[in-house]
Amino acid sequence: MTGQRLWLGVAAAALAAGCEASFVDQRERRDAFQAVDLARTDGGAGGAADGLPVGELASGTFEGRAGHAGSGTAELVREADGRVVLRFGSDFTVSGVPGPVVVLSSRDALGGAINATKGDLHLGTLVASSGAQSYPVPGGDGGRRWAWVYCEPFAVEIARARLEVTP
């Protein structure tokens, strides 16, 4: 039995010594559009008073991620007082998970973490797994065009919506 263990150890060491792996990400960027801060966070007052658009700025449809269900509409809206809000439509629904949060991001994949240094904006805990709801976007959208429902305790993407500029 000792000879067999020795042989397995030698074989494992030989494999490890001869293995040099490297990986190159060759995926195409799917978010090649130019994001613009529709909410204008350059210090302007915002809203009807300064001529910026009031109403829907961008909208999209949720899709499930990582085996979870997700559907319904999302939209960025500028209100008359200049505040920007992320709204989910009455048709919105996602899988029920523990600790769901809403995130606005410029990334098309959050991976294993919400990361403020990469532009992710944590908007708060998901109010309900279905139905109309809204989340204030402090400081404006900053050109972020992905709305996310994310399971924070398990670091899992639940659903996302790409928000495209409304013509």
C-alpha positions as CSV (number, residue, x, y, z in Angstrom):
1,M,0.0,0.0,0.0
2,T,2.9,2.4,0.7
3,G,4.3,2.0,-2.8
4,Q,1.0,2.8,-4.3
5,R,0.8,6.1,-2.3
6,L,4.3,7.0,-3.2
7,W,3.6,6.4,-6.9
8,L,0.4,8.6,-6.7
9,G,2.4,11.4,-5.0
10,V,5.1,11.2,-7.7
11,A,2.5,11.3,-10.5
12,A,0.7,14.2,-8.9
13,A,4.0,16.2,-8.5
14,A,4.9,15.5,-12.2
15,L,1.6,16.6,-13.4
16,A,1.7,19.8,-11.4
17,A,5.2,20.6,-12.5
18,G,4.4,20.2,-16.1
19,C,1.2,22.2,-16.1
20,E,1.3,25.8,-17.2
21,A,-2.2,27.1,-17.9
22,S,-3.2,30.6,-19.0
23,F,-6.6,31.9,-20.0
24,V,-7.5,34.8,-22.3
25,D,-11.0,36.3,-22.4
26,Q,-12.0,36.3,-26.0
27,R,-15.6,37.0,-25.6
28,E,-17.1,39.9,-27.6
29,R,-18.3,42.9,-25.7
30,R,-22.0,43.0,-25.9
31,D,-22.4,46.4,-24.3
32,A,-20.6,48.4,-27.0
33,F,-23.1,51.3,-26.9
34,Q,-22.1,54.6,-25.5
35,A,-23.7,55.2,-22.1
36,V,-24.7,58.7,-21.3
37,D,-25.7,60.2,-18.0
38,L,-29.3,61.0,-18.8
39,A,-29.9,62.3,-15.4
40,R,-27.1,64.9,-15.7
41,T,-25.1,64.7,-12.5
42,D,-22.9,67.6,-13.4
43,G,-24.5,69.8,-10.7
44,G,-27.5,71.0,-12.7
45,A,-30.8,71.3,-10.8
46,G,-32.5,68.8,-13.2
47,G,-36.2,68.5,-14.1
48,A,-38.5,70.8,-16.1
49,A,-36.9,74.0,-14.7
50,D,-33.7,73.5,-16.7
51,G,-35.1,72.0,-19.8
52,L,-34.0,68.4,-19.2
53,P,-36.5,65.7,-20.2
54,V,-39.1,64.6,-17.7
55,G,-40.5,61.1,-18.0
56,E,-39.0,57.9,-19.2
57,L,-35.2,58.1,-20.0
58,A,-34.4,54.4,-20.7
59,S,-36.2,51.1,-20.5
60,G,-35.7,47.4,-20.8
61,T,-37.0,43.9,-20.0
62,F,-35.8,41.6,-17.3
63,E,-34.4,38.2,-18.0
64,G,-33.5,35.5,-15.5
65,R,-29.9,34.6,-14.7
66,A,-28.2,31.5,-13.2
67,G,-31.3,29.3,-13.5
68,H,-33.6,31.9,-11.9
69,A,-36.8,33.3,-13.4
70,G,-37.0,37.0,-14.2
71,S,-39.4,39.0,-16.5
72,G,-41.2,42.3,-16.8
73,T,-40.2,45.8,-17.5
74,A,-37.8,48.3,-15.9
75,E,-37.4,52.0,-16.7
76,L,-35.3,54.9,-15.6
77,V,-37.6,57.9,-15.1
78,R,-36.9,61.6,-14.4
79,E,-39.6,63.1,-12.2
80,A,-40.7,66.7,-12.4
81,D,-38.6,67.6,-9.4
82,G,-35.5,66.3,-11.1
83,R,-35.1,63.1,-9.2
84,V,-34.2,59.9,-11.1
85,V,-36.1,56.7,-10.2
86,L,-35.7,53.1,-11.3
87,R,-39.2,51.7,-11.7
88,F,-40.3,48.1,-12.2
89,G,-43.6,47.6,-14.0
90,S,-46.6,45.8,-12.7
91,D,-45.6,42.8,-14.9
92,F,-42.2,42.5,-13.0
93,T,-41.5,39.1,-11.4
94,V,-38.4,37.2,-10.2
95,S,-37.6,34.0,-8.4
96,G,-37.9,34.3,-4.6
97,V,-34.4,34.2,-3.0
98,P,-33.0,35.2,0.4
99,G,-31.6,38.8,0.7
100,P,-32.5,40.2,-2.8
101,V,-31.2,43.7,-3.6
102,V,-31.6,46.0,-6.5
103,V,-28.5,47.3,-8.3
104,L,-27.9,49.7,-11.1
105,S,-24.7,49.1,-12.9
106,S,-22.7,49.8,-16.1
107,R,-21.6,46.1,-16.1
108,D,-23.5,43.4,-18.0
109,A,-22.3,40.8,-15.4
110,L,-21.9,41.3,-11.7
111,G,-20.3,38.0,-11.1
112,G,-19.6,37.2,-7.4
113,A,-19.9,40.7,-6.0
114,I,-21.5,44.2,-6.1
115,N,-18.5,46.5,-6.6
116,A,-18.9,50.3,-6.1
117,T,-15.5,50.9,-7.5
118,K,-16.6,49.3,-10.8
119,G,-19.7,51.6,-10.9
120,D,-22.3,49.4,-9.2
121,L,-24.9,51.4,-7.3
122,H,-26.8,49.5,-4.6
123,L,-30.3,50.9,-4.5
124,G,-31.7,48.9,-1.6
125,T,-33.5,45.7,-0.7
126,L,-36.0,44.4,-3.3
127,V,-39.5,45.4,-2.1
128,A,-41.3,42.3,-3.5
129,S,-40.6,39.5,-5.9
130,S,-43.4,40.7,-8.2
131,G,-45.4,43.8,-9.1
132,A,-44.7,47.5,-9.5
133,Q,-42.1,49.2,-7.3
134,S,-39.6,52.0,-7.5
135,Y,-36.1,52.8,-6.2
136,P,-34.6,56.3,-6.0
137,V,-31.3,56.7,-7.9
138,P,-29.1,59.0,-5.7
139,G,-26.9,61.3,-7.8
140,G,-28.5,60.3,-11.1
141,D,-27.9,57.2,-13.3
142,G,-24.3,58.1,-14.1
143,G,-24.7,56.3,-17.5
144,R,-25.5,53.0,-15.8
145,R,-27.6,50.9,-18.1
146,W,-28.1,47.5,-16.4
147,A,-30.8,47.0,-13.7
148,W,-30.1,44.0,-11.5
149,V,-31.9,41.9,-8.9
150,Y,-29.0,40.2,-7.0
151,C,-29.0,37.7,-4.2
152,E,-26.5,39.3,-1.8
153,P,-26.0,36.5,0.8
154,F,-25.1,34.0,-1.9
155,A,-23.6,36.4,-4.5
156,V,-25.8,35.2,-7.3
157,E,-27.3,37.2,-10.2
158,I,-31.0,36.6,-10.2
159,A,-32.3,38.8,-13.1
160,R,-31.1,41.7,-15.2
161,A,-32.6,44.3,-17.6
162,R,-30.6,46.2,-20.2
163,L,-31.9,49.8,-20.2
164,E,-31.9,51.3,-23.6
165,V,-32.3,55.0,-24.2
166,T,-35.9,56.0,-25.1
167,P,-36.0,57.9,-28.4
